[in-house]
Amino acid sequence: MAVPIFRASVPKSHPLIHSLFSTSFTDETLKKRRMLVSCAPSATKPVREELSFCVGTHLIPHPSKVEKGGEDAFFVSTYNGGVIAVADGVSGWAEQKVDPSLFPKELMAYASSFVEDVEVNDNPQVLIGKAHAATSSIGSATVIVAMLERNGILKIANVGDCGLRVIREGKVYFSTSPQEHYFDCPFQLSSQAFGQTYRDAVVSSVELVEGDTIVMGSDGLFDNVFDHEIVSNLTGYKDVAEAAKALANLASNHSLDAKFDSPYIIEARARGFEAPFWKKILGMKLTGGKPDDITVVVGQVVSL
C-alpha cells in the first residue's frame, strides 16, 4: 500500500487535519488512511540510491478521547530515504478550554508540507523550527522528527519525551533520551513565549544498515512498554503495519492494567511518588500503567 505524501500546506481548520492525523480506526477506509505502509522509493532516481524505509503506523487514542481521535499526530513521507515524525499534544490545555489536539495536528501538517524546502536542507531541527513558526493554534506539544538520507544516515531531532529506538540484531542499538523540566513535565514547543523552541531540540544521528528496525512513538508507548518487550514483540512480525499495531495494542493493554509495573510507574516511585494512603496501609506499592494516547511508527530499513 503506497504512502500518500502530505506536502501541501494545510490550515488548522482544513478537514484533512482531522482525517489524516486524529481519527481512530473505526472502519476499513479509515484504517487505510491511518495504517500507512510503503516500501516503494520515489519516482525520481537520486544520485545516491541505497537505503529507504518501509513504514507502518498505528494510533490508539486515550480511552476518554476516542471520539475526537486523541491528541497525538504524526506524518510519514517518502521524501529522500524517508521521513517520520510524531507530536504529542499537552493535555493540560484542556483546563483552559483549549483543544490540546489542534496544536500538534497543525504542527505536523506544516512539517509535512515543508519537508522538501531548500531552507530545511534535510535538517530535522530546522524542519521543527519552520513548522513551529508557522503554527498558529493555541497549545503545546512534544515532537520528534527523523529524516533518513539515502546513504543510511538517520538524522533525529526531538523536543520532549516522544522517542525513537533503533533495533539491530535483536538488541536496542540506539535510543533517544527524553527531556523534562521535572517528572511528567517534558520540554515542549508552545504557542506561548514560555515554551521551548527548535534550538532546544536534542539533535543526533545514527548510521543505519539494511535490516535495522526503527520504532518511534509518543510517550504513550515508552511509558507503558519496556525496551525488551519492544524487541521481543518485533521478532514475531515481518509486516511493519502489523508490528506497529501489535506494539500499540501491547502499550494500550499495559496502560489499563492497574497491577502492571510499567516504566512510568517505576520512574514515579524512583522520584518519590507513593501509593495512596489506604494502599500503603495494606502494604501495597504504587503500580499500574499510564492511560494515554499511543502512537507507534515502525520503519524497516531496506535496500533500494
Rosetta blueprint (number, residue, H / E / L):
1 M L
2 A L
3 V L
4 P L
5 I L
6 F L
7 R L
8 A L
9 S L
10 V L
11 P L
12 K L
13 S L
14 H L
15 P H
16 L H
17 I H
18 H H
19 S H
20 L H
21 F H
22 S L
23 T L
24 S L
25 F L
26 T L
27 D L
28 E H
29 T H
30 L H
31 K H
32 K H
33 R H
34 R H
35 M L
36 L L
37 V L
38 S E
39 C L
40 A L
41 P L
42 S L
43 A L
44 T L
45 K L
46 P L
47 V L
48 R L
49 E L
50 E L
51 L E
52 S E
53 F E
54 C E
55 V E
56 G E
57 T E
58 H E
59 L E
60 I E
61 P L
62 H L
63 P H
64 S H
65 K H
66 V L
67 E L
68 K L
69 G L
70 G L
71 E L
72 D E
73 A E
74 F E
75 F E
76 V E
77 S E
78 T L
79 Y L
80 N L
81 G L
82 G E
83 V E
84 I E
85 A E
86 V E
87 A E
88 D E
89 G E
90 V L
91 S H
92 G H
93 W H
94 A H
95 E H
96 Q H
97 K L
98 V L
99 D L
100 P L
101 S L
102 L H
103 F H
104 P H
105 K H
106 E H
107 L H
108 M H
109 A H
110 Y H
111 A H
112 S H
113 S H
114 F H
115 V L
116 E L
117 D L
118 V L
119 E L
120 V L
121 N L
122 D L
123 N L
124 P H
125 Q H
126 V H
127 L H
128 I H
129 G H
130 K H
131 A H
132 H H
133 A H
134 A H
135 T L
136 S L
137 S L
138 I L
139 G L
140 S E
141 A E
142 T E
143 V E
144 I E
145 V E
146 A E
147 M E
148 L E
149 E L
150 R L
151 N L
152 G L
153 I E
154 L E
155 K E
156 I E
157 A E
158 N E
159 V E
160 G L
161 D L
162 C L
163 G E
164 L E
165 R E
166 V E
167 I E
168 R E
169 E L
170 G L
171 K E
172 V E
173 Y E
174 F E
175 S E
176 T L
177 S L
178 P L
179 Q L
180 E E
181 H E
182 Y E
183 F L
184 D L
185 C E
186 P E
187 F L
188 Q L
189 L E
190 S E
191 S L
192 Q L
193 A L
194 F L
195 G L
196 Q E
197 T L
198 Y H
199 R H
200 D H
201 A L
202 V E
203 V E
204 S E
205 S E
206 V E
207 E E
208 L L
209 V L
210 E L
211 G L
212 D L
213 T E
214 I E
215 V E
216 M E
217 G E
218 S L
219 D H
220 G H
221 L H
222 F H
223 D L
224 N L
225 V L
226 F L
227 D H
228 H H
229 E H
230 I H
231 V H
232 S H
233 N H
234 L H
235 T L
236 G L
237 Y L
238 K L
239 D L
240 V H
241 A H
242 E H
243 A H
244 A H
245 K H
246 A H
247 L H
248 A H
249 N H
250 L H
251 A H
252 S H
253 N H
254 H H
255 S H
256 L L
257 D L
258 A L
259 K L
260 F L
261 D E
262 S L
263 P H
264 Y H
265 I H
266 I H
267 E H
268 A H
269 R H
270 A H
271 R L
272 G L
273 F L
274 E L
275 A L
276 P L
277 F H
278 W H
279 K H
280 K H
281 I H
282 L L
283 G L
284 M L
285 K L
286 L L
287 T L
288 G E
289 G L
290 K L
291 P L
292 D L
293 D L
294 I E
295 T E
296 V E
297 V E
298 V E
299 G E
300 Q E
301 V E
302 V E
303 S E
304 L L
